[in-house]
């Protein structure tokens, strides 16, 4: 069912991976970093399954395992 990614889609995914890896390198993900990741995912006007899966692997799973902390926003 899943089709192979085009070269452009693969490049976007690689860029997103780099952004996420830089954001989580210190073990804390700030609101600004989350906003940057979200903006990168939406840059082409669509959020793909592959992008969501990458965020799950690199962010959500690490938060759940206690390997990554989410910085609480100081707003609300």
Steps between C-alpha positions, in 0.01 A plus 500: 500500500780743584666644193865587482588858583604734222845657521339825615296326771808311619694828519220660704502201734879518537477872578229435760717228658792746527277766658363251753842355585641850562198590714525191722880485525499662846227268632241779529248605236391861538178655369702693242660175380159332479374796296800468264431128452131567433584775251741269317234230479246746357742681268377323187134534593453140608600279790586148386483170682880478474540838672262402779677166542838674522371732774356200683831315486730791585282698740193324639668164565795670672270710718305188597825318583624792712791569262366843399330769704247749368559850631175638635389814322484801728179625340176333595 
